[in-house]
Amino acid sequence: MGGRSTRAATRRRLRSLASTRERAERAAVLMAVRAVWRFVTYAISHVAGAGVTWEIHCATYGCGESHIADKDDECAEWAMRHTAANAGHDLFRRTCSDHARVAALA
């Protein structure tokens, strides 16, 4: 009867050693990683001189036509002409892109 309890105690010790070793390995990995946190406030603003670009893409399956312009009105006109020339092409995706500048606030 003493042999069974000794075996169980040995198994418990081996399990605790394995879990301790795993914890030590994880801690070694975590300790090797270093990070520097820098808390800086940033501001983002539109760059006035860079302008805005409008893009419009026909969303009809199989049609890959698109148009790029400086004004939204030009894209709208292109979409109307495209719909008139291609029956069923009545769904479009518009994208407006501008240039932005990020600056750190002191």
Summary of the structure (lengths in Angstrom):
residues: 106
radius of gyration: 32.3
end to end distance: 75.0
largest distance: 93.5
contacts: 201
relative contact order: 0.18
helix: 45%
strand: 28%
